[in-house]
Amino acid sequence: MTLQLSPKDEAMLAGEFGEATRMAMRILTTMAEIYGAAHLLDIELAHIDGCLYHGYSGLEFAEKLVAGGAQVVVPTTLNVGAMDLLHPENFQGTAQVGEWATRTMKAYEAMGCQPIYTCTPYQMTQRPTFGQQIAWAESNAIVFANSALGARTNRYGDFIDICAAITGRVPAVGLHLEENRRGQILFRLQNIPDHLLTDDVLFPVLGYLIGAHSRSRIPVIEGLRPDTTEDQLKALGAAAASSGAVALFHAIGVTPEAETFADAFHGGQPEDIITVTLDDLRAARDRLATVPDGAVQVVALGSPHFSPQEFAQLMPLIAQYPPHPDVEFVVCTNRVVYAGLEKRGWLEQLQNAGVRVIVDTCVVVTPIVHSNKGTLMTNSGKFAHYAPGNIGFQTIFGSLMECVRSAALGHVWRDNSLWA
């Protein structure tokens, strides 16, 4: 299929909008031809993952765009970087890497991107609306925007994301198109206790199970409660995008494109049906651990970044069960939530209890954990999935209550009623 470009696309490709725009459009059109796109379409928002330092080539790319006069043409937010710019002392890497990471983040700011530095832009400003065409990177942000909000984005990775933001264009393929958003595989929850359906601990586990079975197919979930919260959908999607390549899921009666079974499957039938029992969930929960329950050196929360509602759940638990001095307790969040914690006096309470609150970055993408080995406990399916490979920690998964009480004791504590 031949790619048809608009007159403005041709002008950008010819360099009439500057060297950086020409380079961005050349990359985009090359990708569009690989995808087999017939044309490009306009976007209204972008979210950029390329600001996270993975190597010097990424810094060179960003600074080359800046040198070419790059400016984003749609409202564009930034995902986590490798530095907590408000508290650079949290970085445990070398001074040279810290400098390069900071330069990378600042280069994207110079292009007009908003320095919110969070993986949860949907819980902040300029939240996408239903049907809005956007170009978002960061796996949990992508799946949340598509699933919980009904916006339209493909899985954009580093460097394609900023090219879309500079040109305001993306290939008209994949999840941008309505016909590609129908459900493909049904997950039918069977005899799951109501207390578990309302508990946050279910959703990372269910998401992890769904992602592993779905891979890149679009899953549909039958059996969630209609009052399932956004934080619960956030946790589900983040885990599904970690164990699989899930960029969109539908939950019947919960998410906006799945009011009914027929809506979710566009009037058709699923390719496969998987029944999910309590035993299946217990098995998925166990796969999120790499070691048996025992001593804990680190408790890490906030992947995706902790919301105000999650901090509201955490505060009374920390007051009742402050962390043991030998256990490092880290929570990752964004700057807006951090400012709210300061205003309410919660930040001081957390710091007095020994809790370190990190902004702009994340435990599993940069060296901010002081300990260099041991076991990390978390309530995040994403942290549990990535921590062993990314930072070399063994992992144990648990509920928020289990994490807090385990941090207080220095070893794993379990609420045996959760999965009964």
N, C-alpha and C positions, 0 to 999 in steps of 0.2 A: 504494500500500500504506500502510495506516495504522500509525503507530508506536505500539506498545503499551508503556507504561511500568509499571514495578513500583511498589508503594506507596512504597518508599524513593525511587525516582526522582522521583515526584510530590512527595514531601516536600522533596527538595532543590530542585526547581523552584519550590516555593512559598516558599522562603526559610527553612525550618525549621532548616537547618544553617548559616545565616549568609549574608550578602550575597555574599561571594566565591563560595561554593558555588552559590548561585542563579545568578549570572552565568555560571559555568563550565557548569552544566547547561543553561542556556538556549542557549549556544553549541553545546554537544554535540547537543542535540535538534534544533536547526536544521540542523546538518550531517547528522544521521541521516536527517532527512526529505528532504534533497537527495539523499542516497545511495539512498533507497528502502529503508532498513532496517526490518525488522519489529519489532525490539526492540533493547535494549542488552545487553551482556554484561560480566561482571566481568573485570578485569585484575589481574595480580599484581605487575607491575613497570612502571616508566616511565623513559624517558630523554628529556631535555628539550633542544631546540635553541634555544628562545626566549631563553636567557641570552646569546646572541651579539648584540651591539648592532648593529642595522642602521639605527636612526634613533630620534628622541626618542619617537615614538609607542609603540615597543616598551617603552621605559622607563616611560612613563605607564601602559601596560597592566599591567606587572608590579607597579608601586607601588600601583595601584588594587586589585589582588588582595590585596596585603599589608595595605592599609588596611582591606579588608573581612574580614580575619581568615583569609585562605587558609592552609590547611595540607594537604600531600599526605597521602593515606590509604594509599598503597602505597609500598614502597621505590622511591625516585626518584633517579636520577643525572643529572648535568649534562654536557652536551656542551661543546665548547670555547667560551670567551668571546672577547672582543676584547682582553683584557689577560692578560699573564703576571703574575698577582697576586704570585707569589713574587719576581719580578724586574721591577717596573714600569718600570725604566729601559730595558727592551727596546722599549717602545712608541715609535714614531716619529711619531705623530700629534700633534694639538694637545692642550693640557692640558684644554680643555673637553670634547673628545670622550673623552679618557681618563677624566675624572671620570664622565661619563654611562655609559660602558662598565662602569666599576667598580660604579656604583650598580645597574646592571642585574643584574650577576652577584650582588651582595649581596642584592638583592631576592629572587632565587630561593633563595638560601641561607636567607633568613628564612622561606620557605614550607616549610622542612624538607627541601629537596633536598640530596643529598650532593655536596659540592664536589670531585668528582674531575676535572671539566673535561677530558674526553677524548672523542674520537670512537671509541675502542675500549673501551667499557664491558664488552664480552664477554671481554676479556683481564684483567679485574680482578675485583671482588667481585660477588656476587649474579648470577652467570651464569645466563641463562635455560635452562630444561630443555626437553626434547623435548615438544611439544604445549602448552607453557605459553602462556597468553594474556597478551600484553604490549602496551604502547603506546610504541613507540620512534620518535623522530625521528633525523635524521642518516642520509643515504642509505647510507653504507657499513655503519653499525651495523644498519640495517634489513635489508639484503640478507644480511649475515652471520648475524644471528639467525634469519632464515627459512631460509636455505640450509644453513649449516654446522651449526646447532644444532637445526633443526626446531621452533623456537618459532613463535608466530603473531602477526604484527603487520602492519598496513597501513603505507603511507608517511604518517606523521604529520609535519606541518609545524609551524612556529612558532605558538604560542598554542593550537592544538588539543591539543598534547601536554600542556601544563600543565593544561588543563581535564580531560583524562582522568585525570591524576595526582590532582587535587583531588577528583574524584567517584568514582574507581575504576571508571569505566564507559567503554565505547566502543560505537559502532554495530556491530551484528553483520552485517558485510558483508565482501566482498573476501577477503583472505588469512587472515582469522580463521576462515573456513569451509573445511572439508576439500575440498569439491567445487570450490573455486576455485583449488586448488593444483596441479592437474595440469599437466604440461608441455605446451607448445604448438608449439615449434619445436626441431628437432634440429640440433645442430652436431656433425658427425662428423669427428674429426681423422684425417687421412689421411697416412701416411708421415712423421710428425713424428719427427725423430731422438730417441732415448732421452735423449741428453745434454741436449737442450733441454727435454724433459718434466720433467726433474729440476731445471732451473735456474730460479731466482726470476724471471729477466728475462722468461720466457714469459708469466707470468700477468697483468701489467698489459696487455700487448699483446693477449692472447687476450680478456681482459675487454672491452677497448676495441672490438675487432672484434664481439664478441657483442652488446654494448649497442647499437651502431650499427645492427645488423641486427634486433635483437629489439624495440627501442623499449619498449613496455609489455607485450609478451608474455613468457611464462615460458619461458626457454631450458633445454634439456637438452643436456649435453655428454657425448659418447661418445669415450673414448680417453685420458682422464687416468689417471695411475697411481694405484693404491689407496693408496700412501703419500704422496700429495700432502699438504702440511702446512697447518696452519691459517693461517700467515702467507701462504702462497701463495693460499689461498682468499680471504683478506682482500684481497689485492691485486687478484685477479680481480674480486671483487664490487664493490670501490670503483671500478674503471675502468668496469665495465658499468653502474653506476649513474650515472656521469658522462656517458658518451656516449649512454646511453639512460635509460629510466625503469625499469630492472630492479630489482625488489624481492625476487625469489626466483629462484634457478636451481637446477637439479639436475645433479649430476655422477654418472653411472652408476658404481656400485661405490665411490663416495667419500662422498657426502652421505647423510644418514640416511633421506631419503624416496625414495631412488633406488638401492636395492640391486640392482635389475634394471631393464631397459628397461620392462617391464610396470608396475613400481612407479612409475616416473617419469611415465608417461603414463596412469596409472590404468586400465590394460588396453586403452587405445585406441592410436591412431596419431598421429604429428605432423602438424600442418597443413602444415609445410614442412620440407625437409631441406636443410641447407647443408653442403657439404663444405669443410673447412678444410685448406688445403695450406700448405707452407712459404712459397710465394710469397705467399699471402694474408696470412700473419703478417708477412712482411717489409713488405708494403704498409701494413698497420695500424701497424707500428712507425714507418714513415716519416711517417705522418699525425700522430704524436704530436710531431713537430718542426715548428716554424714558420720555422726558418732552417737553412741548411746548417751542417755542422760547422765550427767556427772557434773564436774566442776565447770564454772563459767568464768571467763576472763573479761569478756566484753558483752554488753547489751547495746544493740544498735537499732534504732527506730527511724522511720521517716523515708521509706522508699516505696512509693512516691512520697514527696515531701509532706510532712505533717501539717494538717489543717487546724484551724482554731478549734473545731469540734473535737479533734483527736487530742489536742492539748487539754481541753476541758475534761476529758476522760482520764488523762494522765495525772493531772495535778493532785486530786485527792489520794490516788494510789501512792504517789511519791511521798506525800505527807505522812501516810500511814506506814509505808515500807521504804525508807530511804536506802539508797544503794550502799552496799558494803564498801569500805574504803579501798579494798583491793580489786573491785570490779569497776571497769571503765564503762560509763553510761553516756551514750551519744545519741542525740536526736537531730535529724536534718530537717530544715524547713526553709521557707523563703523570707525575703527581707520584710515584706508587708506583715506577715504573721509574727516575725521577730519583733517588729516595732509594737505590735499589739500586745505581745508578752511584756515588753518593757512598760507600756502604759498601765497595764493592769497589775503590775508588781509581780507577775508570775515568773519573769526571767530571773529576778533576784532570788526568789524562792527555789527555783530549780538549781541555780548556781550554788546556793548555800547547801543544797542537798547533795552536791557533787555531780550534777547533770551538766554536760557540755552541750550547748545548742549551737549547731553549725548552720551557716547560710551559704548560698552561692554554689555549693558543691554537694558531694555525696560520699559516703563511706567507701563504696566499692569502685569509685572511679579515680581516687587520688589518695595518697598516703596521709590520712589525718588521724588514724587510730594510733595511739601511743604504743600499745602493746604490739609486739612483732610476731607473736605466735599464740596458739591456744584455741579456745572455742568461743565463738560468737553466737549469742542467742538473739533472735529477732522475731517480730510478728509479721515481717514482710516476706512474702513469697519470692519477691525479686531479690532482696538481700540474700535470702537463703540459697537461691539458685546461683548467684554470681560470686558470693564471697569466697568460696574455696578456690576458684580459678583466678579471680582478680587480685585478692589480697592474701591468699594462703591460709585463711582461717577455716577450721572445721565449723560446722554450723548445726544449730538446734533451733527448731521452729516451735513457737508457742503463742498463746494468746497474749494480749497486752498485760493482763493480770499475771499470767505465768512469767512473763519477762520481768516485770517489776519485782515480784516476790523472789524470783530466782536471783536477781541482782542484789537484793537485800541479804540473801542467805549465802551467796557465793557458789551455789550449786542449784541444779534444776529442781524447781517445785512444780508439781502438776495438780490441776483441778480435774480430778477423774470423772466428774459429772458432765464435762463438756461433750464428750464423744460417746456417752452412755446411750 
